[in-house]
Amino acid sequence: MAFSIPGVSLSTQLPPLPPLPPSPSISPSQTPEIGGAAGAGTGMDFGSSLADAMDKLGAFQQNSDALATKVATGELKNPHEYLMAAQEASIATQTAVAVRNKALEAFNEIMRMPL
């Protein structure tokens, strides 16, 4: 394989690429659900998956609040547990806000469509 760039010269050939490792085979029963979203075959609709995501967001917030109280009272020996829970709750909240904003943008775009 010849390789040339104007102004740059290689005196030796590039080594061949190593072979790719074999990809593992995964049966459909082994594939995990990503983000709690359900496919068409599971019978879970968008509304219930959205309600489930909001319940999880509330659980993240409650866990973070409980750990904050424990840190403040000195019951929690590892404050990094609170920091991780607070960050997890923050990321979940930011994701929920981003999804809400995209849904509102889509709704407004649909409303602007001429009939």
Contacts in CASP RR format, 6 or more apart in sequence:
PFRMAT RR
TARGET T0000
AUTHOR 0000-0000-0000
METHOD contacts of the structure
MODEL  1
MAFSIPGVSLSTQLPPLPPLPPSPSISPSQTPEIGGAAGAGTGMDFGSSL
ADAMDKLGAFQQNSDALATKVATGELKNPHEYLMAAQEASIATQTAVAVR
NKALEAFNEIMRMPL
1 13 0 8 1.000
1 14 0 8 1.000
3 10 0 8 1.000
3 14 0 8 1.000
4 10 0 8 1.000
35 53 0 8 1.000
36 49 0 8 1.000
36 52 0 8 1.000
36 53 0 8 1.000
37 49 0 8 1.000
38 44 0 8 1.000
38 49 0 8 1.000
53 96 0 8 1.000
54 96 0 8 1.000
56 92 0 8 1.000
57 89 0 8 1.000
57 92 0 8 1.000
57 93 0 8 1.000
57 96 0 8 1.000
60 85 0 8 1.000
60 88 0 8 1.000
60 89 0 8 1.000
60 92 0 8 1.000
60 93 0 8 1.000
61 89 0 8 1.000
61 93 0 8 1.000
63 85 0 8 1.000
63 89 0 8 1.000
64 82 0 8 1.000
64 85 0 8 1.000
64 86 0 8 1.000
64 88 0 8 1.000
64 89 0 8 1.000
67 76 0 8 1.000
67 81 0 8 1.000
67 82 0 8 1.000
67 85 0 8 1.000
67 86 0 8 1.000
68 82 0 8 1.000
68 86 0 8 1.000
70 76 0 8 1.000
70 82 0 8 1.000
71 79 0 8 1.000
71 82 0 8 1.000
76 82 0 8 1.000
END
